[in-house]
């Protein structure tokens, strides 16, 4: 199975995952 990163759906998914990850990391840093 080949996934092209040019697909808007894949890019949107990766962008959302990255945003959630960075947001969680920032929150964790703030609480510590």
C-alpha positions in Angstrom: 0.0 0.0 0.0 1.4 3.4 -1.0 0.4 6.5 0.7 1.2 9.8 -1.0 1.7 12.8 1.3 0.3 15.1 -1.4 -3.2 13.8 -0.6 -5.2 16.5 1.3 -6.7 13.9 3.6 -3.3 12.5 4.6 -1.8 15.9 5.1 -4.8 17.1 7.2 -4.5 13.9 9.4 -0.8 14.4 9.9 -1.2 18.1 10.6 -3.9 17.3 13.2 -1.8 14.6 14.9 1.2 17.0 15.0 -0.8 19.8 16.5 -2.3 17.5 19.2 1.2 16.1 20.0 2.8 19.5 20.4 -0.2 20.8 22.4 0.0 17.9 24.8 3.8 18.3 25.2 3.4 22.0 25.9 0.7 21.4 28.5 2.9 18.7 30.1 5.8 21.1 30.3 3.6 23.8 31.8 2.3 21.6 34.6 5.7 20.2 35.5 
